Amino acid sequence: MLVSVDRTGGYAGIEQSVGTLDTANLGSGPAEAVRDAVADIAAAGPDEVGADLSGYQVTVEDEEGARTYFLSEEQPGVAQRGLEVLLRYIETPR
């Protein structure tokens, strides 16, 4: 599974790559955590993200194909926790 996270929106409408995770390059524990985080984001459903609001675009590519999820910085619940997991693994040197 390949997971890309981009920061989007804001007043200038800028899109900036945060990073990419490939579960094939992670240990079994981190890879499972990333898969669970993506499942949480998918289960939460879409969030209202206006063009002038900062948020995140999470793109997932796996055997099911490619799909993209949009999350606001303020999105509550499991989607926010899933995003936090992805950001933690992106920011942690491997």
Helices and strands as residue ranges (DSSP letters): E 2-8, E 16-22, G 23-25, H 28-44, E 55-62, E 65-72, H 78-91
